[in-house]
Amino acid sequence: MFSARDFETAARDRLDPVHADFVAGGARDEITVRANEEAYTRLRLLPRVLRGRAVPDLDVTLFGGRARTPVLLSPTAFHRLVDPEGELATARAAAAAGAIMIASMASTVAVGEVAAAARAAAPGETVPLWFQLYLQPDPGITEALVRRAVDAGCTALVVTVDSPVLGASERNRRNGFHDLPAGLRCENLVDLRDGERGHVRQIEMSPEFSWDHITRLREITGLPILLKGVLHPEDARLAVRHGVAGLLVSNHGGRQLDTVPATLEVLPEIVAAVAGRIPVLLDGGIRRGTDAVKALALGARAVGIGRPVMWALAADGEKGVRRLLELLREEIEDALALCGAAGLDELTPDLVRPAWSGRHFGGAGVGGAGVGGAGVGGAGVGGAVFGEAVLGGGAS
Ligand SMILES: Cc1cc2nc3c(=O)[nH]c(=O)nc-3n(C[C@H](O)[C@H](O)[C@H](O)COP(=O)(O)O)c2cc1C
């Protein structure tokens, strides 16, 4: 295997087509699924040379925890659907790579066991494990889940806020895939209430959640809270105002509201809105080290991967995920060195620019105002953001 794409192909060969569709699919026409990946193809890296830099260092510190790579494992449900060891295998691979894993609330292994597997795979090293949470209408259930995450040793909560209802995957509907097969269940949802022995609760989604629920969550836990799924800059400002510790810019890999922008497209606006007060992370469409480097250069502190982890796990279990993380690490190191950067903090917006559209040939030249506007998302919001907030009016 030489790239994340190789794992995608291998996974498709191995998986039941219904499960392969569950992993690959998105909401409705999957416009956002495609947009996430395509966004990276419309940006170019502009390297610096002869900077006399050391070998690149990929360490990143977030909320007091240290990771050896800026690539984190975004929360994905049902790992045992694609591999018998499921989340245990993923956790071991992540820990060995020094990568932060966000354990999904919809995990097919309980978070306590996921944490134990991670610890055993990296003895003497504390690789952060975070827990992804869907707020539940019954506050007692939310509290019980938080307690489980704390007991497991998770060091942050990632609250997914883009899911007031479940995204409509037409692939799943056509395939009749609505539930886990016999023998698999969401282990974090078992026995959440006294007197419910063996009962597995359903994850409940609700459009009634509001900022008050985030405030209440902060009252019951001292863990840093990140919000996953913020796309609007005004919500980013509100998040800061409500004491949120970080944002994971995400559109759920295009699995919730179809036709929302690519995450890369909104990143500069969110970064500008937050103005350095809290870290901004991003996921969606990252398939190469150069994708990661572009997002990092535009202000993300770390980037998450979802489907590639599922593909690698399906293709070759723990070994597959290890190899995937190794490949992405190599690709990022390579891109950093070729950009003349010794560390992630040397990745700056001037190293990224929109692909030349060709439309302004003979005009202001590459990087001129025309290219900045037309190259990324045309003259609308996306173009304006890249032109003004990030690339300095295209005059850089
Ligand atoms: C199979 C699958 C399951 C997912 N399950 C969850 C989940 O349980 N909770 C959540 O917040 N996001 C979930 N996501 C979204 C991911 O966390 C992430 O936002 C997305 O996959 C990133 O895009 P990428 O797949 O292009 O890397 C899931 C995504 C996939 C592909």
The ligand as a MOL file (V3000), in Angstrom:
LIG
                    3D

  0  0  0     0  0            999 V3000
M  V30 BEGIN CTAB
M  V30 COUNTS 31 33 0 0 0
M  V30 BEGIN ATOM
M  V30 1 C -18.3110 5.4550 8.3610 0
M  V30 2 C -18.3340 6.7880 9.0540 0
M  V30 3 C -18.8650 6.8680 10.3250 0
M  V30 4 C -18.8940 8.1100 10.9970 0
M  V30 5 N -19.3390 8.1530 12.2830 0
M  V30 6 C -19.3110 9.3240 12.9620 0
M  V30 7 C -19.7220 9.3810 14.3270 0
M  V30 8 O -20.0920 8.3800 14.9230 0
M  V30 9 N -19.6680 10.5930 14.9430 0
M  V30 10 C -19.2470 11.7310 14.3040 0
M  V30 11 O -19.2270 12.8000 14.9110 0
M  V30 12 N -18.8200 11.6840 13.0230 0
M  V30 13 C -18.8400 10.5200 12.3430 0
M  V30 14 N -18.3880 10.4860 11.0480 0
M  V30 15 C -17.8000 11.6950 10.4300 0
M  V30 16 C -16.2830 11.7400 10.6840 0
M  V30 17 O -16.0090 12.0210 12.0390 0
M  V30 18 C -15.5860 12.8260 9.8610 0
M  V30 19 O -16.1960 14.0680 10.1120 0
M  V30 20 C -15.5520 12.5650 8.3610 0
M  V30 21 O -15.4830 11.1900 8.0750 0
M  V30 22 C -14.3570 13.2890 7.7600 0
M  V30 23 O -14.3490 13.1720 6.3830 0
M  V30 24 P -13.4650 12.0820 5.5670 0
M  V30 25 O -14.1950 10.7810 5.7330 0
M  V30 26 O -13.5070 12.6070 4.1940 0
M  V30 27 O -12.0930 12.0510 6.1730 0
M  V30 28 C -18.3890 9.2700 10.3560 0
M  V30 29 C -17.8720 9.1580 9.0680 0
M  V30 30 C -17.8370 7.9500 8.4180 0
M  V30 31 C -17.2320 7.8700 7.0320 0
M  V30 END ATOM
M  V30 BEGIN BOND
M  V30 1 1 1 2
M  V30 2 1 2 3
M  V30 3 2 2 30
M  V30 4 2 3 4
M  V30 5 1 4 5
M  V30 6 1 4 28
M  V30 7 2 5 6
M  V30 8 1 6 7
M  V30 9 1 6 13
M  V30 10 2 7 8
M  V30 11 1 7 9
M  V30 12 1 9 10
M  V30 13 2 10 11
M  V30 14 1 10 12
M  V30 15 2 12 13
M  V30 16 1 13 14
M  V30 17 1 14 15
M  V30 18 1 14 28
M  V30 19 1 15 16
M  V30 20 1 16 17
M  V30 21 1 16 18
M  V30 22 1 18 19
M  V30 23 1 18 20
M  V30 24 1 20 21
M  V30 25 1 20 22
M  V30 26 1 22 23
M  V30 27 1 23 24
M  V30 28 2 24 25
M  V30 29 1 24 26
M  V30 30 1 24 27
M  V30 31 2 28 29
M  V30 32 1 29 30
M  V30 33 1 30 31
M  V30 END BOND
M  V30 END CTAB
M  END
